Amino acid sequence: MNPKVVAAVELAHRRDWPQVFATTARLTRDLDLAEECTQDAFAQALQTWPQTGIPARPGAWLTTIARNRARDVLRRESAFRRAMPLLATDTSAPAPEDTLDDDRLRLIFTCCHPALSREAQVALTLRLVCGLSTADVAHAFLVSEPTMAARITRAKKKITTARIPYRVPSPDELPERVSAVLEVVYLIFTTGHTAPSGERLTRRDMAGSAIGLARMLHLLMPVDADVAALLALLLLNDARADTRLSPDGRLLLLSEQDRTRWNRTLIDEGVTLLTGALRRRPPTRYAVEAAIAAVHAEAPSWKETDWSEIVGLYDTLLRMWPSPVVRLNRAVAIGLRDGPQAGLDALAPLAAEPALATYSYLSAARADLLRRLGQWSQAAAAYEEALALTGNDVEHAFLTRRLADVRAHLPG
């Protein structure tokens, strides 16, 4: 197999899958058939491009092949019987602005319809919009491939039986529906940024897919402040991706990372997006989170980080989104601004929070604050608790090293 052709097909898959699939789905009104025809188009590229050369516009070539394949199948199997009962169109609702009427956007809103569970929304988005294999989606959810295949199939059937329309929501529905889409993209990124379990710290495929989705949404909805703020947040966090591990694979905290290696292009883009989002409307959750990330990104060093500003931003975020995780992050920031005892005092009320009962970062944060106070016995117990709740091997190794350091201070 020609390596250049293979590389070109792989690049086209990452870049063009959403558009090829979405355009084909609009023709077929059948997610399964659209998926089959899109896969056939990429397989055809592997066979044809070595003889004809890589086309100047691979996405357009693939879309043409997929659509032709779909038309052939529909003609053979009777278009009306196969296509009509599946993806529904909704002509009763007013059409959105032309800038929003895009096949890719239709597909995203179909996958993230509120009639589907959040788990199904994420799985379908990863599979159909991002183009991840069923095996990769299964790995992300820590289930077997057959289990995930069945789950995706059930979600597709629900789209059919619930007559979920294959369209962009009308203008009056858009704010509520955009929120659900952004939550799915955010969840995909956070899951990829730090994998809940496994040997690797990150799932770069998932994080990259989330950024690709956010870029797509921003391209299609350039004046939406929430979309711009979310993209800014993802870029500012991803700018540190290459510095989170040492050369020998150890986890490096923010205070230990080489800031000269942070991706300044992503940081500049994120700050520009955030500035524009803040000008268009009062700050929302994603804008405040992006502002926190921007403070870190623009600090010349760890010691020069403006912890007072970060605590203030967390106070603002708590009023908008009173999440236990936000309160935890705020407590950590207080500990860095006012000292470890102040951080422990801010953490104390969270010990009884049910949502954090199995959240390893609560125990890890408490352990670090106790370590800084020299309360070695209590710190060791907190590190042991965090280890019991941590599934990511890289984080587990980091906590193990910290526990060993703390135990070295214990008598006997």
Secondary structure as UniProt FT lines:
FT   HELIX           3..28
FT   HELIX           31..52
FT   HELIX           58..77
FT   HELIX           79..83
FT   TURN            84..85
FT   HELIX           98..100
FT   HELIX           103..111
FT   TURN            114..115
FT   HELIX           118..124
FT   HELIX           125..129
FT   HELIX           134..141
FT   HELIX           145..161
FT   TURN            162..163
FT   TURN            171..173
FT   HELIX           174..193
FT   STRAND          197..198
FT   HELIX           204..220
FT   TURN            222..223
FT   HELIX           225..238
FT   TURN            239..240
FT   HELIX           241..243
FT   TURN            247..248
FT   HELIX           254..256
FT   HELIX           259..261
FT   HELIX           264..280
FT   HELIX           285..298
FT   TURN            303..304
FT   HELIX           307..320
FT   HELIX           324..338
FT   HELIX           340..347
FT   HELIX           348..352
FT   HELIX           354..356
FT   TURN            357..358
FT   HELIX           360..373
FT   HELIX           376..389
FT   STRAND          391..392
FT   HELIX           393..407
FT   TURN            408..409
//
